[in-house]
Amino acid sequence: MAFFDNFTKKVSEATQTVAQKGRDIADITKLNIAISDEERKIDELYKKIGKLFVERVGGSVEGEFADLVGEIRASEQKIAESKQQIKDIKGITACPKCKTELSADAVFCTACGEKLSKEEPKNASVCPKCGAEVPAEAAFCTSCGEKLKEN
């Protein structure tokens, strides 16, 4: 009987130890999550401070900051150019008055009614098959695919 009492005691102690280890692991995991959350908050605050700094002093900085601000401005320019290329590919333009995105062939803005000015394409020609305007150097019509000139 002493053997079973001793065995039961050992099993009980082992169970308590395992349970405590489980609680410890859960507590450590919660603390690591809290640490990660706080580190993310700090990173976001640094990001906000940097953005505010660039907005406020932008071009009037010197030294290391000037180089970094210059890199930011260059990246912003590349982003703007890429966004414009996406709009060009999608055939989208923006209303000059209200900035609503519109089809590139729109004559009036669907949001504010502004008449949209159409710039005459430079060096454009007309497709003999469908009448669409195409760049003068185009070998094929962008609307119907008609071959326009020999290569």
N, C-alpha and C positions, 0 to 999 in steps of 0.2 A: 504494500500500500504506500509505503514511503516513496517507492520508485514513481508511482503515478502522481503523487502529490508534488514531487520534485519536477517531474516531466511537465505537469500542468503549470507549475510556477514558471518554468523556463519558457514554455510556449506563450504564456501571458506576457512575460517580459519582452520576448521577441516581437510579439504583436504590438506592444506599446512602443517599442523602439522603431518599428516599421511605420507605425502611425505617426510618430513624432517626425521621422525623416520626411514623410509625405507632407506634413504640415510645414516643415522647414522649406522644402522645395517649393511649395505653393507660395509661401511668404516671400521667398527670394525672387520667384517669378513676378509676383505683384510689384515688388520693389524695383526690379529691372524694368518693368513696363513703365512705372512712375518716373524712373530716371530717364528713359527714352523720351517720354512725353515732355519732360522739362527741357531736355536737350533740343527737341524740335521747337519748343517755344522760344528758346534762346536763339536758335538759328533763324527763326522767323523775325524775331526782333532785330537781329543784326541786319537781316535783309531789309527791313523797313527803315532802319537807321541809314543804311547805305543808299537806299532809293531816295529818301528825304534829303540826304546830303547832296546827291547828284542833282536833284531837282532844284535845290536852293542855291548851290554855288556852282553847279555845272561847269561853265567855261572859265571860271575865275580861280581855278586851283593850280597848284604848282607841284613839281616833283613827281613822286610815285602816284599821287592821286590824279594828276593830269593824265598820265599814261593810262591808268585804269578807267578814268572817265572817257578818255578817247576811245578805248576799246569798247566800252558800253555804247557810245554813240555810233561807232562803226557797225556793231552788231544790230543796233536798232535800225540802221539804214538798210542792212542786208535783209532784215525781217520785213521791212516795208516794201522793198523791191520784190521779195518772194511772194508776199501777199498780193501785190499788184499783178505779178505773173499768173498767180492762181486765178485772179479775177479775169485776166485777159483770156486764159485758157477756157474758163467757164462762160465767157461772154457776158461778164457782169460789169456794170459801171455804177457809179454812185451819183445821186442827185446832188448838184452843187449847192442847193439851198438847204435840204433837210438831211442829206447823207444816206437816204434810203437806198439799198442795193436794188438795181434794176437791170433788166436785160439790156445789153449793149445797143440793141436796135430800137429801144424805146424812144418815143418822140416826146412824151410827157411823163412826169413823175406820177406814179400811182398813189403816192401818199399826200403830196402837197399840190400837185397839178402844175408844177413849174415846167415850162417848155425847155426842153433840153437842146442845147446847141450841138449841131453835128459838125465836127471838123471834117473837111474834105480830105480824104486820104491822099497823101503825096505819092506820086508815081504809081497811080492805080490805073487799071484797065478794066474792061468789062468782058465777062465771059460771053462768047458768041452763042453758046447753047442755052444758058439759063438767065443771062443778063446780070448776074451778081458781080459786084465790084471785087476785084482781086488785086493783090500787089502786082505791079508791072513785071517784076522778076519771077513771078510764079510760073512753074511749068505746068501745073494742073489747077483747075478751079477748086476752091475750098468748099463750094456748095454742092456741085454736082459731079466733080471728079473729071470733067472734060479736059483732055490734053490741050494745052494752050500753045505750046511751042516745042520745037525740036530741041533736044539736049545736045 
